[in-house]
Amino acid sequence: MACNFVKRSSMFGLTLQTSIIKCHLGPIPCERADELARIANDHSVWINVRDTFPYPYTMEHALTFVKETENAERSVVWGVYDSDILCGVIGLHRQFDVYRHNAELGYWLGSDFRNKGLATASVEAVVRFAFGQTNLKRIYAGVFEDNQGSVNVLLRNDFNHEATLKKAVFKNERFADELIFSRLKD
């Protein structure tokens, strides 16, 4: 599958540096699809995301994802990089109609890159971008009940637990609660 990388998302390149970690958010070019496929082909990633995320995750899935996200009209998707290493993906997905000032936040990291502050720093950078460079008023994220790591990331970024949707998710042959977190623009 051929893929021509469009530089559209490069205008949304974000860099966050702190004294503790260095994290860069930027486009995922097709040339890095093999890295994306390698880190995404992980059951521990799949178990905490929606079923539209395939498992096993192949090179073809990675190329399709890159191509679809570079042409997305209502979403901005970045690769999460530690130095030049692709560690995961984060995206902001603007809603429409009466929800047009809301965006859903989604993110995941490969298992080798967790517990290093990368997710927390990435969410911080995306929130700063969204509230500083767009007209968004609310960012929200849904988290499956067993994903305590993601809950911690959102709480560290001043998201509030809004609701628990009881048995709203059917994943891996079982029902689970979905926790809804949000943050409002000050």
C-alpha positions as CSV (number, residue, x, y, z in Angstrom):
1,M,0.0,0.0,0.0
2,A,1.6,3.3,-1.1
3,C,1.3,6.3,1.1
4,N,2.3,9.9,0.5
5,F,2.8,11.8,3.7
6,V,1.0,15.2,3.7
7,K,2.7,17.8,5.9
8,R,-0.8,19.0,7.1
9,S,-0.2,17.8,10.6
10,S,3.3,19.2,10.9
11,M,1.8,22.6,11.6
12,F,0.5,21.1,14.9
13,G,3.9,19.8,16.0
14,L,4.2,20.3,19.7
15,T,7.2,20.0,21.9
16,L,7.2,19.7,25.7
17,Q,10.3,19.7,27.7
18,T,10.5,19.6,31.5
19,S,13.4,19.0,33.9
20,I,12.2,15.4,34.3
21,I,11.3,14.3,30.7
22,K,11.6,15.3,27.2
23,C,8.6,14.6,25.0
24,H,7.9,15.6,21.4
25,L,4.5,15.3,19.7
26,G,4.7,15.3,15.9
27,P,3.4,13.7,12.7
28,I,3.8,10.0,12.0
29,P,5.2,9.7,8.5
30,C,4.5,6.6,6.4
31,E,8.2,5.8,6.6
32,R,7.7,5.1,10.4
33,A,4.7,2.8,9.9
34,D,6.8,-0.2,10.7
35,E,7.6,1.3,14.1
36,L,3.9,2.0,14.6
37,A,3.0,-1.5,13.7
38,R,5.6,-2.9,16.1
39,I,4.5,-1.0,19.2
40,A,0.7,-1.2,18.4
41,N,0.8,-5.0,17.9
42,D,0.5,-5.5,21.7
43,H,-2.4,-7.1,23.5
44,S,-1.9,-4.7,26.5
45,V,-2.5,-1.8,24.1
46,W,-5.6,-3.4,22.4
47,I,-7.3,-4.3,25.7
48,N,-7.6,-0.6,26.7
49,V,-8.8,0.9,23.3
50,R,-11.9,0.6,21.2
51,D,-12.3,-2.4,18.9
52,T,-11.7,-0.3,15.8
53,F,-8.1,-0.6,16.8
54,P,-7.2,-4.0,15.3
55,Y,-5.3,-6.8,17.0
56,P,-3.1,-8.3,15.8
57,Y,-1.9,-4.9,14.3
58,T,-0.1,-5.2,11.0
59,M,2.0,-3.0,8.7
60,E,-1.1,-2.6,6.5
61,H,-3.1,-1.3,9.6
62,A,-0.3,1.2,10.4
63,L,-0.2,2.5,6.8
64,T,-4.0,2.9,6.7
65,F,-4.0,4.7,10.0
66,V,-1.3,7.2,8.9
67,K,-3.1,7.9,5.7
68,E,-6.5,8.3,7.3
69,T,-5.2,10.6,10.1
70,E,-3.3,12.9,7.7
71,N,-6.5,13.6,5.9
72,A,-8.8,13.8,8.9
73,E,-10.9,17.0,9.0
74,R,-12.1,16.9,12.6
75,S,-9.1,15.2,14.3
76,V,-5.5,16.0,14.9
77,V,-3.3,13.0,15.7
78,W,0.3,13.1,16.8
79,G,3.0,10.5,17.4
80,V,4.4,10.6,20.9
81,Y,8.2,10.6,20.7
82,D,10.9,10.3,23.3
83,S,13.9,11.8,21.5
84,D,13.4,10.2,18.0
85,I,11.7,7.0,19.2
86,L,8.0,6.6,18.4
87,C,6.4,5.5,21.7
88,G,2.7,5.9,21.0
89,V,-0.1,8.0,19.7
90,I,-2.3,10.8,21.0
91,G,-5.2,12.5,19.3
92,L,-7.8,15.2,19.7
93,H,-11.1,14.6,18.0
94,R,-13.4,17.5,17.7
95,Q,-17.1,16.8,18.0
96,F,-19.9,18.4,15.9
97,D,-23.3,20.0,16.0
98,V,-24.2,21.2,19.5
99,Y,-21.0,19.5,20.8
100,R,-18.7,21.4,18.4
101,H,-16.8,23.1,21.3
102,N,-15.9,19.7,22.7
103,A,-13.1,17.3,21.7
104,E,-12.5,13.7,22.7
105,L,-8.9,12.9,23.8
106,G,-7.5,9.5,23.0
107,Y,-4.0,8.1,23.6
108,W,-1.9,5.0,24.0
109,L,1.7,4.1,24.6
110,G,3.6,0.9,23.7
111,S,4.2,-1.2,26.8
112,D,8.0,-0.4,26.8
113,F,7.2,3.3,27.2
114,R,4.8,3.4,30.1
115,N,5.5,4.7,33.6
116,K,8.0,7.3,32.4
117,G,5.8,10.4,32.4
118,L,5.3,10.4,28.6
119,A,1.5,10.1,28.7
120,T,1.2,12.7,31.3
121,A,3.4,15.1,29.4
122,S,1.7,14.4,26.1
123,V,-1.8,15.1,27.6
124,E,-0.5,18.3,29.1
125,A,0.9,19.5,25.7
126,V,-2.3,18.6,23.9
127,V,-4.5,20.3,26.5
128,R,-2.3,23.4,26.3
129,F,-2.6,23.4,22.5
130,A,-6.3,22.8,22.5
131,F,-7.2,25.6,25.0
132,G,-4.6,28.0,23.7
133,Q,-4.9,27.6,19.9
134,T,-8.5,26.5,19.3
135,N,-12.0,27.6,20.4
136,L,-12.5,24.3,22.4
137,K,-14.1,24.7,25.8
138,R,-14.1,21.1,26.9
139,I,-11.9,18.1,26.5
140,Y,-13.1,14.7,27.6
141,A,-11.8,11.1,27.7
142,G,-13.4,7.7,28.3
143,V,-11.4,5.2,30.2
144,F,-12.2,1.5,30.7
145,E,-12.6,0.7,34.4
146,D,-9.4,-1.5,34.7
147,N,-7.1,1.2,33.2
148,Q,-5.8,2.8,36.3
149,G,-2.7,4.1,34.6
150,S,-4.9,6.2,32.2
151,V,-7.0,7.4,35.1
152,N,-3.8,8.6,36.9
153,V,-2.7,10.5,33.7
154,L,-5.9,12.4,33.5
155,L,-6.1,13.2,37.2
156,R,-2.5,14.5,37.1
157,N,-3.7,16.8,34.2
158,D,-6.6,18.3,36.3
159,F,-9.3,16.3,34.5
160,N,-12.4,15.6,36.7
161,H,-14.3,12.4,36.9
162,E,-17.7,13.3,35.5
163,A,-19.5,10.0,35.2
164,T,-19.3,6.2,35.3
165,L,-21.2,4.6,32.5
166,K,-22.2,1.2,34.0
167,K,-21.4,-1.8,31.8
168,A,-21.2,0.5,28.7
169,V,-18.3,-1.3,27.2
170,F,-18.1,-4.8,25.8
171,K,-14.5,-5.7,25.3
172,N,-12.7,-9.0,25.4
173,E,-15.9,-11.0,25.9
174,R,-17.0,-9.1,29.0
175,F,-18.9,-6.0,30.0
176,A,-17.1,-3.2,31.8
177,D,-17.8,0.3,33.1
178,E,-16.5,3.3,31.2
179,L,-15.2,6.3,33.3
180,I,-15.7,9.7,31.7
181,F,-13.2,12.4,32.6
182,S,-13.2,16.0,31.4
183,R,-11.4,19.3,31.7
184,L,-12.9,22.7,31.0
185,K,-11.1,25.7,29.6
186,D,-10.5,28.2,32.5
